[in-house]
Amino acid sequence: MIEKLKNHISDLKKFNSQDLNEIESLKIKFLGRKGIINDLFSGFKDVPPDQKKEFGQKINELKILAQKKYDDLKSNIKISSKHLQKILQNQDFQLLQELFIQLL
């Protein structure tokens, strides 16, 4: 069970997207009421006593990482949309070019 938890952490660290729907799906998948983290907390009672401490720490690490990943990805999109609004208002094509380079 700890190995499964480590795999979730690894998958979460690798996740990257600029798509708002994918980012929201990530939040639901990990932090939702029927998400991975809730399932892991529900299975905590089945973990052998000698592994409970490590398992609990890993669940907390996963929860913090999921929330941070969601917040970071979402804030990057907000920054991009703010830049795009500024570009469109000012017709700043140099800034538009820089923004596209960052997104690639």
C-alpha positions, 0 to 999 in steps of 0.5 A: 500500500505504501508503494501505491502511495509513492506511485501517486506522489511520483505521478503527481510530481510529473503532472503538468498542464496549462489546460484548466479542465485537466487541472480541475480534474487533477484536484478532483482526482486527488482532493475530491470527496471520492478522491485518491487521498480520501480512499487512502485515509479510509484504508489507513485502518488496514495498514499494519501497525509498524507501517502506520507512521510512514503511511500517515506521513506519506498521505500528508505529503501527498495531500500537501503536494496535490494542493500545492500543484493545483495552486501553482498550475492554476496561478500560472494560468491566471498569470498567463490570462492577465498577460494576455489581457494586457497584451490585447488592451495595449496591442503589445506584440513584443509581449505577446511573442514573449508569452508564446515563447514561455508557453512553448 
